[in-house]
């Protein structure tokens, strides 16, 4: 039974989601090949994780061919928003200002990133989403 997950993905699950968001629908072998150089993840570990993610509702699966094709069940943007919302409430007591301050001081932002942030703030002040 495939049910929607309300918990945030684990670190290993996020690594798999990143591969699928970047590469699109993929087999377990393709995901494992992408993860192996940085994580040293074996095929059976990747397979088990992806089966669990399917059961949790994090992935969809096309079983029409011999090798199942997996896709993210939720977009990168929706996943990021859900995680940020949880982080905002749990760590920053709902203070978006504190979250942004910590995000901007955690690592140096590029001029392009800062320009994009300024543009977003301007749009929000004008009432645009």
N, C-alpha and C positions, 0 to 999 in steps of 0.2 A: 504494500500500500504506500503510495507516494503522498506525503503530507508536507505542507509548507513549514519551513523552519523559521522560528522566531528568534533563535539565538544567533549571535554573530559567528561567522565562519572562523574556524581555528586558523593558525598561521599556515599549516600545511594545506588546508582547504583554500585559503586565499591564494597560495602559490599556484594551485591548479586553476582557480578562477582567472588569475592574471594570464595564464597561458591561453585559456579558452577565449578570453576577451581579445587578446592580441591576434591569435591565429584563427579564430572562428571554430566551428564544429570540428571535433577531432576524435580520433580513436585513443584508447588508453595508451597504446604504443607511442603515438605522436606526442601525447602529453608527457609521458615518461621520458622520451628522448629530449624534450625541451627542459625538463626538470633535472635530469641526471647530472649535467655538468656542474650545476651550482649546489644541488642538494644531495647528490649521491643516492637518489631514491631508486629502489628496485621496482621492477615491473609489478610484482605481486602486491607490493605496498601501495603503489599508485592505483592499481585495479581496486583494491579493497577500499581505499579512500574514496574513489569515484563512485563505487557502489553505495557506500554510506551517504555520500553527498546526494546521490539520486534518491535514496530513501528519505533523506531529510528535506527534499524539495529544492536543493541548491542547484541541481543539474537536471536536464531532461535527457532522454536517451532514445535514439532511433535504432531499433533492433531489427530493421528490415533487411540488413545485410549481415554477412558472417561476422564482421567486426562491428561492434556497436559504436555508434557515433554519439558523442556527448556534446552538449551545449549548456551554457549557463542558463538557469531558469530565471534569473533576474539580472538586469543591466548593471554595468559598472557604476553608473551614476546613482541608481537606487540603492545599491549596496553601500556605496560611500556615504550617502545621506543617512542611511539607517545607522551605520557605525558612528558617524559624527554626532548624530542625535543622542545615541547612548553615551558616548564620551562626554558630550556637553552636559548631560544631566548627572552622570555618575562622578565625573572628575572636577567639573568646573561649576557645579551647582547652578547650571542653567545660564551662566554668563558667557555669551558669545564673545564679548570683548576679551575676557581672559583667555579663551581658547585661541582667538586670533593672535593675541600678543605672544602666547607661548609658541604657536605655530611659526610666527615670523621670526622669533628669536632662537628657535631650535636649530635652524641652519640658515645660512646666508641665501637670500632670494636673489634671483637674477633680475636685471633691469626689466626684462620682458615680463617676468612674473609680477613684479611690482606694478608695472603699467597696467597689466590685466586686472590686478586687484583694485587699483584706483578707478579703472573703468567700471568695474562691477559696483563699487561703492557709489560712484556717480549715478549709475542706473538705479540702484536701490533708493537713493535719495530722491530721485525723480519719480519714484513709484513704479518703475518697471521691474518685472521679475528677473 
